[in-house]
Amino acid sequence: MRTTLKIDENMLVKAKKSSLKKQQSMESAASGLVSQDLASLSQKNVTRNGILLLPIRVDGRIVTPEMVKQFGDSIV
């Protein structure tokens, strides 16, 4: 679907950088950035055992106990 949007200059620069970095069209880059932003807005505050959990990022990866241990060992 084709539509025309008026966007801020800083968002245009961000979309251009994203498209170059990911080697994709401006259309795909802008769509991806909008999707990420909308996904972050739709996430509700989730708690487990009374503790607020951090939101899952679209481009995030799972942190394992082994990764935490390795990080802890590296700062000692």
C-alpha positions as a Markdown table, in Angstrom:
| # | Residue | x | y | z |
|---|---|---|---|---|
| 1 | Met | 0.0 | 0.0 | 0.0 |
| 2 | Arg | 1.3 | 3.4 | -0.9 |
| 3 | Thr | 0.9 | 6.4 | 1.4 |
| 4 | Thr | 2.7 | 9.7 | 2.0 |
| 5 | Leu | 3.9 | 10.7 | 5.4 |
| 6 | Lys | 5.5 | 13.8 | 6.7 |
| 7 | Ile | 8.3 | 12.8 | 9.1 |
| 8 | Asp | 10.9 | 14.7 | 11.1 |
| 9 | Glu | 14.4 | 15.1 | 9.6 |
| 10 | Asn | 16.0 | 13.1 | 12.5 |
| 11 | Met | 13.7 | 10.1 | 11.7 |
| 12 | Leu | 14.7 | 10.3 | 8.0 |
| 13 | Val | 18.3 | 10.2 | 8.9 |
| 14 | Lys | 17.7 | 7.2 | 11.3 |
| 15 | Ala | 15.9 | 5.4 | 8.5 |
| 16 | Lys | 18.7 | 6.1 | 6.0 |
| 17 | Lys | 21.3 | 4.8 | 8.4 |
| 18 | Ser | 19.3 | 1.7 | 9.2 |
| 19 | Ser | 18.7 | 1.0 | 5.5 |
| 20 | Leu | 22.5 | 1.3 | 4.8 |
| 21 | Lys | 23.5 | -0.8 | 7.8 |
| 22 | Lys | 21.0 | -3.6 | 7.0 |
| 23 | Gln | 21.4 | -3.2 | 3.2 |
| 24 | Gln | 17.7 | -2.8 | 2.6 |
| 25 | Ser | 15.4 | -0.3 | 1.0 |
| 26 | Met | 14.4 | 2.9 | 2.8 |
| 27 | Glu | 10.8 | 1.5 | 2.7 |
| 28 | Ser | 11.8 | -1.6 | 4.5 |
| 29 | Ala | 14.0 | 0.3 | 7.0 |
| 30 | Ala | 11.3 | 2.8 | 7.8 |
| 31 | Ser | 8.7 | 0.1 | 8.1 |
| 32 | Gly | 10.9 | -1.9 | 10.5 |
| 33 | Leu | 11.6 | 1.1 | 12.7 |
| 34 | Val | 7.9 | 1.9 | 12.9 |
| 35 | Ser | 7.1 | -1.8 | 13.7 |
| 36 | Gln | 9.7 | -1.8 | 16.5 |
| 37 | Asp | 8.4 | 1.3 | 18.0 |
| 38 | Leu | 4.8 | 0.1 | 17.9 |
| 39 | Ala | 5.8 | -3.2 | 19.4 |
| 40 | Ser | 7.5 | -1.5 | 22.3 |
| 41 | Leu | 4.4 | 0.7 | 23.0 |
| 42 | Ser | 2.1 | -2.3 | 23.0 |
| 43 | Gln | 4.2 | -4.2 | 25.7 |
| 44 | Lys | 2.6 | -4.1 | 29.1 |
| 45 | Asn | 4.5 | -3.9 | 32.3 |
| 46 | Val | 4.9 | -7.5 | 33.3 |
| 47 | Thr | 5.9 | -8.6 | 36.8 |
| 48 | Arg | 7.0 | -12.0 | 38.2 |
| 49 | Asn | 7.0 | -12.6 | 41.9 |
| 50 | Gly | 6.4 | -8.8 | 42.4 |
| 51 | Ile | 9.5 | -7.8 | 40.3 |
| 52 | Leu | 9.0 | -5.7 | 37.2 |
| 53 | Leu | 10.5 | -7.6 | 34.2 |
| 54 | Leu | 12.4 | -5.7 | 31.5 |
| 55 | Pro | 10.6 | -5.6 | 28.1 |
| 56 | Ile | 11.8 | -7.9 | 25.4 |
| 57 | Arg | 13.3 | -6.0 | 22.5 |
| 58 | Val | 12.5 | -7.0 | 19.0 |
| 59 | Asp | 16.2 | -7.3 | 18.2 |
| 60 | Gly | 17.1 | -8.6 | 21.6 |
| 61 | Arg | 18.5 | -12.0 | 22.5 |
| 62 | Ile | 18.0 | -14.2 | 25.5 |
| 63 | Val | 20.5 | -13.9 | 28.3 |
| 64 | Thr | 21.3 | -17.3 | 29.8 |
| 65 | Pro | 22.6 | -18.1 | 33.2 |
| 66 | Glu | 25.9 | -19.2 | 31.6 |
| 67 | Met | 26.3 | -15.7 | 30.0 |
| 68 | Val | 25.7 | -14.1 | 33.4 |
| 69 | Lys | 28.3 | -16.3 | 35.1 |
| 70 | Gln | 30.8 | -15.6 | 32.3 |
| 71 | Phe | 30.2 | -11.9 | 32.7 |
| 72 | Gly | 30.6 | -12.2 | 36.5 |
| 73 | Asp | 33.8 | -14.1 | 36.1 |
| 74 | Ser | 35.2 | -11.5 | 33.8 |
| 75 | Ile | 34.8 | -8.5 | 36.2 |
| 76 | Val | 36.4 | -10.2 | 39.2 |
